[in-house]
Amino acid sequence: MLTLDHLITPLFHALTMSDRVVISVKIHGVLLEKFIWHEFNSI
């Protein structure tokens, strides 16, 4: 059975190192933004 990991991992390894960094930063930026927004709204 194919999981999402089996699809994502080859794609991820196919990317260059700089692409990985950019994607990681974007993902973490979105997560951080949601976390901050949630914390801010719960004050």
Buried (B, 14 or more C-beta within 10 A) or exposed (E): EEEEEEEEEEEEEEEEEEEEEEEEEEEEEEEEEEEEEEEEEEE
